[in-house]
């Protein structure tokens, strides 16, 4: 009998850690024997999916014996109309995560460098490592503001891609348009990937999702998702907007049926659901203020957010407090994975869910005092 231990994986896999998602509600209920669990860990829409998306899925069930539209033509048309670009400037993917991997496969060679803000979304590192590229982390300024000069200074002749997550996950901070102007103008042959997954929640006057740079001919890709504001994370739909030549390169490494039929139908309907988007934005804005007020009253330091989550500093006993919150039925995201062990990231829930978290946190902090 032969031994599987003789089969060796690629060396670059030694640098890769599998993505660690937040625990699902059912798992915490089962582990801890809890009746009530509130999940504020994965930046999901607490209001649920777009009703129009749900109706579209229900109407599409009878056609599942057929393969999906490989071009996602109806969805691409809807996206193009929404963002005032052409369908050929749009690529649809199985969540924005897949697009990050596809960009890596299309543009990176072993030994290339990828500049990534630190801390930020871990999938940028994953995409680079899987192609044998080197990740160059660039730290934020104080209060997690983008350091544009440091980003530009990090560029070398080996730099192929620079990622800008705005608003940034996990900090909630964004890069002002003037700084983004400076960055794209300073770069020549570097692909700038602007991850705007949370752009619907950003209400700063000088925020941009980057589509204007695509229209101006810059080598920019804007990443978007239907998982957040539209509330259809469970069917996995993301998309990118980029110059046509860049889209064509990415299409060469894309699987033909990567976005399933129900996902295409749901997203096409959701993008036109203005009522759901507006209600979700209002709920999020009120929820952020609710959390800020509670953190101020508790004397906790937090980062004002342009997204649907808040990064809050809970102290050096952060991991223990995170576990104690879970024992009380509140799932948040511990900051250890970003090198921030004294922080947790709290997704904005409904008013009642936020209060459930606030009450649990308050009781734990009072007990510690």
N, C-alpha and C positions, 0 to 999 in steps of 0.2 A: 504493500500500500504506500502510495506516495504521500509526502507531507506538504500541507498547504503553507508551512512556514518557509518553504523555499521560494515562494512567490513574493516578490518584492514590489511595493508600490513606488510611484515616482517620488524622487527625493523632495520635490517641492511640497508634497503633502505633509511633510514633517512640520511645516510652518502654519498649517491650516487647522483651525479648531472648528468643528461643526457648529452651525448657528444654534444658539440656545434661546428658544422662544420663552415667553412668559408662561407660567403654568396655567392650564385651562381650569375653569371653575369646577368642573366635575371631579378633577383629580384632587384638588384641595379639599372639596367636600368629603370625598372618600377617605383621604389620608387622615384628616383631622376630625371627621365625624360632625361636620357643621351643616346646619340647615340653610344658613344664609351666607353667601359669599359674593362680594362685590369685586369685580375685576377692573382695576385701574392700572393695568400694566402694559397694554399693547397699543395704546393710542387709537382704539377703535371708536366708532361713532356710537355713543350711548343711546341715540334715538332709533337705532336699527337701520336697516337698508332703506333706500329710496323705495317708496311704494310703487312707483312706476317700474322699477327694476324687478320687483317681486311679481308684478302682473305680467311682465314680459317673459319671465322664466316660466310661469304657469302656462302661458300661451304657447311656449315653444317645446313643451315636453314631448308632444306627439311626433316631433321630427328627429328624435335622437338616433334613429337608425341610419341617418345620413352623416357623413363627415362634415366637420365645420367648414365654413368658407375660409380657405387657406389665406386669403388676402384680407379678411375681415373688412370687406369693402364698405359695408353700411356703417360700421363703427368708425372707420378711418374718415369717412365723409362727414360724420357728425362731429368728430374731433376737429377736423380741418375747418369746418364752419364756425365752431365755438372759438377757436384760437386764430382765425383769419389767416390760415396757411393753406397750402395745397395738400391733397391726400398723399402725394408722393413725398412730402416732408414729414409724414407720420409713420411710425412703426408701432405696432401693438404687440404686447408680450404677456406672458403668464406671470403677472405681477411685475412691478418695477425691478424686483430682484433679478429676474431673468434678463432684463435689459442690461443691467450692470455686467452680468456674466458675458452676454453677447458682445457688448462693447469691448470687453477685455479680449475675447477671442478674435475679434475683428482687427484690433489695432495694436495688441501687445506681442512683443517677442521676448524670449528669455533674456534677462539682463536689462531690459528697459526699466525706467523709473516712473512711479505714479505718486503724485503728491496728494496727501490726504490730510485734511484738518484733524486735529486731535484735541478732545475726543469727538468722534462722529460715528456714522453708521458703519457697522463692521463688515457689511457686504462689499464695500470698496476694497478692503484688504483682501477679502476672499477672491474677488475677481482677478486681482493682481497676482496673488500667490499661485493661483491655479495655472497661470500662464508662465510662471517662473520669473515674474517681474519683481522689482524691489519696491517696497512701500517706504516713502519718505514722509514721516509725520511732521506736521507743522502746528505748534501749539497756538492756542488762542491767547489774546491779551487778557488782562484782568477782567473779571466779570464775563468771560467767554465771548468777548468781541473779536471779530475777525481781524487778523494782522496781515493786511494786504501786502505790505512791504516785505514781510517775512516769507509770504507765499511766493512772491516774485523772485526773491533772493534764492529760494530753494531750487529754482529751475536750473537744470544743466542740459548739456547736449543729449543726455540719455532720457530726459523727461518726455513722456508721450501723452500723459493724461493728468489733468488736475481736477479734483472733485470739490465742488462747493455745494454743501447741503444748506439750503436757506428757505425757510427757517431750519436751523440745524437740530438734528436729533443726536444727543439727548438734551442739549442746552436750551433750545427754544429761541436762541439769538439768530439774527439775520445779517446779511451783508448789505449795506446801503447801496443804492444804485451808483452813486459817485465812485465808490470803491470798486464795484464790479466793472464799471467803465474803465477805471485805471488798470484793472487786472487784464481784461480782454485786449485792451490796446497795447499792453506791454508784452503780450505773447504773440509768437508768430506761427510756429509749427507745432503747437501743443493743443490738444483737444481739451476744451473746457466742458466738463459735465456739470450742469447745474441741476441738482436734485431739488425739485420744488414740490415734493410730495405733500407738504403742509401749507402750500401757498394760499389756499382758500381761507385759512385762519389768520393770515398776516394782514394787519390793517394799518401798518405804518405807511405814511405818505411816500416815502422814498424806497419802498419795496418793489422789486421786479422779479418775475419768474424766469426771465432770460429769453423769452420768445422774440423780443425785439432784436436781440443780437443775431438770432437765426435769420430773421428777415433782412438784416443788414449785411448778411454774407459772412459773418464770423464763423470759425470752426467751433461751434457750440452745440451741445445737445442738452435740451431741457427734458428732464425726467418727470413724469407725473404718474399718479395712481388713482384708481377708483376705490381703494381700500379705506380711505380716511373720510373725507367729507361725504362721499356718496354711500358709504356704509355697506359696500359689498366685498369686504375682504375675503369672505369665504369662497368666492368664485374666482379670485385671482385675475385681475386685469390691471396692467400698467401700460404706459405708452411713452414714446419719446417723440420730440419734435426737433428736427435737425435739417441742415442743408441736404438736398436730394442726394448728392454724391456720398455723403456719410451714411444716409439711410440705406443706399444701395450696397455699401460695403457690409453693413450689419446684416442685411437680408441674406447674404451668402452663408452665414453661419446659423441662421434661424431654422428651427424645425418647422415643417410645413403646416402643421395643425396645432400650433402651440397655444392658441386661445380657443377654448372650447365653445361650442354653440351657445350654451346657456349664458356663459360669461359675456360673449359678444352681444347677445340680446339684452342682457341686464345693463351693460355699460352704455349701449346705444340709447336705452330709455333713460338711464340715470342722469346722463349728461344734460338732458333737457328738463330735469326736474328742479326748476328754480325754487319752488316752494320749500322742498326738502333741504336744499343747500342753504337758503336764507335762515330757516328755522335752526338748522345745525350750527350756523355761524353765531346766531343770537344766543343759543344755549351755551356754546363754548365761551363766548365773551363773558356772559354772566357767571359761568362756572369758574373761569380764571379769577375774576374779582372775588368770588366767594372764597376761593383757596387763599388768595393774597391776604384777605382780611383775617382769616384764621391764622395764617403763618405770622402775620404782624402781631396778633394778640398773643401768640405763643413765643414770640421773640426769636423766630427762626429766620435765617437768611435764605432767600430764594432768588431765582433769576426771572425777571419779567419776561414772559414768553410771547412769541408771535405764532405759536403752534397750539395744538390741543392737548398739551401736557405742561407740567411745571416741574423744574428741577429744584429740589429743596434740600438744604443742608440740615441733617438731623443729628450730627455729632459723631464722635469717634466710635461710638457703640452702634454704628449704623446697621451693620449686618444683623445684630441681635434684635434691634428695633424692627427691622424689616420682617424677621421671623415672627416676632410677637404680633405684628400687625396681621400677618397671615393667620396666626392662631386665633385672631379675633374675626377672621373672615374677610380681610382686605388684602388683595393681591396688588402690590406695586412692583416697580422694577428697581432692584438694588443697583447702585452705581459702581460696584466693584468691577463689573465687566468693562467699564470705561476708565478704570483707574481712579474712580471717585468713591472710595468706600464709605465716606461720611455723608453721601447724598443718596436720595431716592428720586426716581422720576415718577410723577403721579399723572396719569391720564385724567383729563377733565371728564367727569361723568355727568349724570343728571344732578339736579339740585339735591335730591334725596340721597343719591350715591355719594356725592361729595360730602354731605353732612355725616353719613355713616363713617366715612374715612376720618373726617375731622374729629368726631366723637371718640373713635378708637385711638387715634394719635394723641389726643388731649389726655385721655385716661392713662395712657402709658407714660407720657411725659410728666404728668402730675405724680405718678407713682415713683418715678425716678428722682424727683426733686426732694 
